[in-house]
Amino acid sequence: MKDKLILITNDDGVNAKGISELVGIARKYGKVLVVAPDGARSGQSNAITMTEPLYKTKLLEEDGLTIYKCSGTPTDCVKMALNNILDKKPDFIFSGINHGSNSSVNVIYSGTMGAVLEGCSQGITSVGFSLCDHSKDADFSLFLPFVESIIAKVSTQDLPQGVCLNVNAPIGEIKGVRVCMQSKGQWIEEFDKRVNPNGQIYYWMTGVFENAEPENTGTDEWALNNGFVSVVPTTCDLTHYESLAWLKKIGYEQVE
């Protein structure tokens, strides 16, 4: 794998500790190109910038490592790399290591996973890594051996077509790795109503995550709450195939 080309991005920004840790591991396996947002872009999902220009700036170029910052979203960063920096597709896209969990329903909001899904849609082996710690100075040390192990595995075993990986780790000691399904859950009480000094009402994003199936031992939330790294195979295809027959049954024609 040491002759491979690896694209790395994130949603915490090019200067985040997590992306630095990921770059350190990835450099053992190939030539690394970093294209990451110039600041935090958490919660951007698959957003792309369409109403203003994008800018990229080269920050570093040395043997085996080139780093750019980009004014756009994580998905913009992947598109920028594929269309305006590289002359061929990278062999791998790794996103993270995110400061904070991207398990359960968070996957649909995550800029970290938005970049991964963009790579997956382009047919590139793509993995997102996240640690359940939002601290800017989060301790990734216990997670790093698992990150490296997963990178080593995907470098020798092709993922199924159209599938990427969403990898999350708990804080503290890690018991091992569990392959999981995405937990059912939702965020509740999502906005805190406040009043500014001028008497104007405004709202601040907040909320509490509510796990709808806390006893289901097959989910990512259970794994994380019990000291395991969760690995969820994730796909860009949002078709609910089981419902095709139901729609046909109520009178809609399905094209075979």
C-alpha positions as CSV (number, residue, x, y, z in Angstrom):
1,M,0.0,0.0,0.0
2,K,3.0,2.3,0.4
3,D,2.7,3.3,-3.3
4,K,-1.0,4.3,-2.9
5,L,-2.5,7.7,-3.0
6,I,-4.6,8.7,0.1
7,L,-6.9,11.7,0.3
8,I,-7.7,12.9,3.8
9,T,-10.3,15.5,4.9
10,N,-12.5,16.3,7.9
11,D,-15.2,18.7,9.2
12,D,-13.3,20.1,12.2
13,G,-10.9,22.1,10.1
14,V,-7.4,21.6,8.7
15,N,-5.8,22.6,12.0
16,A,-7.8,20.1,14.2
17,K,-5.9,17.6,16.3
18,G,-7.8,14.7,14.9
19,I,-6.8,15.2,11.3
20,S,-3.2,15.5,12.3
21,E,-3.4,12.1,14.1
22,L,-5.0,10.5,11.0
23,V,-2.4,11.9,8.7
24,G,0.3,10.5,10.9
25,I,-1.1,7.0,10.5
26,A,-1.9,7.3,6.8
27,R,1.7,8.4,5.9
28,K,2.8,4.9,6.8
29,Y,0.8,3.5,4.0
30,G,1.1,5.9,1.1
31,K,1.4,9.4,-0.3
32,V,-1.1,11.7,1.5
33,L,-3.0,14.6,0.1
34,V,-5.0,16.6,2.7
35,V,-7.7,18.9,1.5
36,A,-9.7,20.1,4.5
37,P,-11.9,23.1,5.4
38,D,-10.2,26.3,6.6
39,G,-12.4,26.1,9.8
40,A,-15.0,24.1,11.5
41,R,-17.8,22.7,9.3
42,S,-19.5,20.3,11.6
43,G,-23.1,19.4,10.7
44,Q,-22.7,20.2,7.0
45,S,-23.7,16.7,5.8
46,N,-23.3,16.5,2.0
47,A,-23.6,20.3,1.6
48,I,-21.9,21.8,-1.4
49,T,-21.2,25.5,-2.0
50,M,-23.1,26.9,-4.9
51,T,-23.7,30.6,-4.1
52,E,-20.2,31.9,-3.6
53,P,-16.7,31.1,-4.9
54,L,-14.4,28.5,-3.4
55,Y,-10.8,29.1,-2.5
56,K,-7.9,26.7,-1.9
57,T,-4.5,27.5,-0.4
58,K,-1.5,25.2,-0.3
59,L,-0.2,25.1,3.3
60,L,2.6,22.5,3.1
61,E,4.4,20.3,0.5
62,E,7.0,17.8,1.5
63,D,8.0,14.3,0.6
64,G,4.8,12.2,0.8
65,L,2.5,14.9,2.2
66,T,0.7,17.9,0.7
67,I,-1.8,19.9,2.6
68,Y,-4.4,22.4,1.3
69,K,-7.1,24.3,3.1
70,C,-10.4,25.0,1.3
71,S,-13.0,27.6,2.0
72,G,-15.9,25.1,1.5
73,T,-17.5,22.1,3.1
74,P,-16.0,18.6,3.5
75,T,-17.8,17.5,0.4
76,D,-16.4,20.6,-1.4
77,C,-13.0,19.5,-0.3
78,V,-13.3,16.1,-1.9
79,K,-14.7,17.5,-5.1
80,M,-11.9,20.1,-5.1
81,A,-9.3,17.4,-4.8
82,L,-10.7,15.2,-7.4
83,N,-11.4,17.9,-10.0
84,N,-8.7,20.6,-9.4
85,I,-5.7,19.1,-7.6
86,L,-5.3,15.4,-8.5
87,D,-4.8,14.1,-12.0
88,K,-6.2,10.7,-11.0
89,K,-8.5,9.3,-8.4
90,P,-7.0,8.5,-5.0
91,D,-7.0,4.9,-3.9
92,F,-8.6,5.8,-0.5
93,I,-10.4,8.6,1.2
94,F,-10.2,8.8,5.0
95,S,-12.2,11.5,6.9
96,G,-11.6,12.5,10.5
97,I,-10.6,11.7,13.1
98,N,-13.8,13.6,14.1
99,H,-14.0,15.3,17.5
100,G,-17.4,13.8,18.5
101,S,-19.6,10.8,17.7
102,N,-21.1,10.2,14.3
103,S,-23.1,7.2,15.3
104,S,-26.8,6.5,14.8
105,V,-28.8,9.4,13.1
106,N,-25.8,11.7,13.4
107,V,-24.5,10.0,10.2
108,I,-27.0,12.0,8.1
109,Y,-25.9,15.4,9.6
110,S,-22.1,14.7,9.7
111,G,-19.7,16.6,7.5
112,T,-17.2,13.9,8.2
113,M,-19.4,11.3,6.7
114,G,-20.6,13.6,4.0
115,A,-17.1,13.6,2.6
116,V,-16.9,9.8,3.0
117,L,-20.2,9.3,1.1
118,E,-19.0,11.6,-1.7
119,G,-15.9,9.4,-2.1
120,C,-18.1,6.3,-2.0
121,S,-20.3,7.7,-4.7
122,Q,-17.2,8.2,-6.9
123,G,-16.3,4.5,-6.4
124,I,-13.4,5.2,-4.0
125,T,-12.8,3.1,-0.9
126,S,-13.8,5.6,1.9
127,V,-13.8,5.4,5.7
128,G,-14.9,7.9,8.3
129,F,-13.3,7.9,11.8
130,S,-14.8,9.6,14.9
131,L,-14.1,9.7,18.6
132,C,-16.9,10.4,21.1
133,D,-15.0,13.4,22.5
134,H,-15.8,16.9,21.4
135,S,-12.8,18.4,23.2
136,K,-10.3,20.3,20.9
137,D,-7.5,18.5,22.8
138,A,-9.2,15.0,22.8
139,D,-7.0,12.1,23.5
140,F,-6.9,9.8,20.5
141,S,-4.1,7.5,21.7
142,L,-6.3,4.5,22.6
143,F,-8.2,4.7,19.3
144,L,-5.2,5.1,17.0
145,P,-4.2,1.3,16.9
146,F,-7.7,0.5,15.8
147,V,-7.7,3.2,13.2
148,E,-4.4,1.8,11.8
149,S,-5.8,-1.8,11.9
150,I,-8.9,-0.8,9.9
151,I,-6.8,1.1,7.4
152,A,-4.6,-1.9,7.0
153,K,-7.6,-4.2,6.4
154,V,-9.3,-2.0,3.8
155,S,-6.1,-1.6,2.0
156,T,-6.0,-5.4,1.3
157,Q,-9.7,-6.2,1.1
158,D,-12.0,-4.4,-1.3
159,L,-15.2,-3.1,0.3
160,P,-18.5,-4.1,-1.4
161,Q,-19.4,-1.9,-4.3
162,G,-21.2,1.2,-3.1
163,V,-20.3,0.7,0.6
164,C,-18.2,2.9,2.9
165,L,-17.5,2.5,6.6
166,N,-18.6,4.7,9.5
167,V,-16.2,4.0,12.4
168,N,-16.8,5.4,15.9
169,A,-14.8,4.9,19.2
170,P,-15.8,5.4,22.8
171,I,-13.8,7.5,25.2
172,G,-11.3,5.6,27.4
173,E,-10.4,2.0,27.3
174,I,-11.5,0.0,24.2
175,K,-12.5,-3.6,24.5
176,G,-12.4,-4.4,20.8
177,V,-14.3,-3.8,17.5
178,R,-17.9,-4.7,16.8
179,V,-19.6,-4.7,13.4
180,C,-22.9,-3.0,14.0
181,M,-26.1,-1.6,12.5
182,Q,-27.0,2.0,12.8
183,S,-29.0,2.6,16.0
184,K,-32.5,4.0,15.8
185,G,-32.7,7.3,17.7
186,Q,-33.4,11.0,17.5
187,W,-32.4,14.4,18.9
188,I,-35.0,16.0,21.2
189,E,-35.3,19.6,22.6
190,E,-33.0,20.8,19.8
191,F,-33.3,24.5,20.3
192,D,-32.6,26.7,23.4
193,K,-34.7,29.9,23.3
194,R,-32.8,32.9,24.5
195,V,-33.0,36.7,24.5
196,N,-30.2,39.0,23.4
197,P,-29.4,42.4,25.2
198,N,-31.7,44.2,22.7
199,G,-34.6,42.1,23.7
200,Q,-34.7,40.0,20.6
201,I,-35.5,36.3,20.8
202,Y,-33.0,33.9,19.3
203,Y,-32.4,30.2,19.3
204,W,-29.2,28.2,20.0
205,M,-28.8,24.6,18.7
206,T,-28.7,22.2,21.6
207,G,-30.6,19.0,22.4
208,V,-30.3,15.5,23.9
209,F,-29.9,12.3,21.9
210,E,-32.6,9.7,22.7
211,N,-31.7,6.1,21.8
212,A,-34.8,4.3,20.7
213,E,-33.4,0.8,21.3
214,P,-30.9,0.9,24.2
215,E,-31.1,-2.8,24.8
216,N,-30.3,-3.8,21.1
217,T,-26.8,-5.2,21.4
218,G,-26.3,-5.1,17.6
219,T,-26.3,-1.3,17.3
220,D,-23.5,1.2,17.2
221,E,-24.8,3.0,20.2
222,W,-24.7,-0.2,22.3
223,A,-21.2,-0.9,21.2
224,L,-20.0,2.6,22.1
225,N,-21.8,2.6,25.4
226,N,-20.1,-0.7,26.3
227,G,-16.5,0.2,25.4
228,F,-16.3,-1.1,21.8
229,V,-15.3,0.6,18.5
230,S,-18.4,0.4,16.2
231,V,-18.0,-0.2,12.5
232,V,-21.2,0.4,10.4
233,P,-21.2,-0.4,6.7
234,T,-23.0,2.6,5.1
235,T,-24.3,3.2,1.6
236,C,-25.2,6.2,-0.5
237,D,-28.2,4.3,-1.9
238,L,-31.2,5.4,0.2
239,T,-33.7,3.2,-1.7
240,H,-35.8,1.1,0.7
241,Y,-36.0,-2.0,-1.5
242,E,-38.5,-3.8,0.7
243,S,-41.1,-1.1,0.0
244,L,-40.9,-1.5,-3.8
245,A,-43.3,-4.4,-3.7
246,W,-45.6,-2.5,-1.4
247,L,-45.8,0.5,-3.8
248,K,-46.4,-1.9,-6.7
249,K,-49.2,-3.6,-4.6
250,I,-51.0,-0.2,-4.2
251,G,-51.0,0.5,-7.9
252,Y,-47.7,2.1,-8.8
253,E,-45.7,0.4,-11.6
254,Q,-42.2,-0.7,-11.0
255,V,-39.8,-0.6,-13.9
256,E,-37.9,-3.9,-13.9
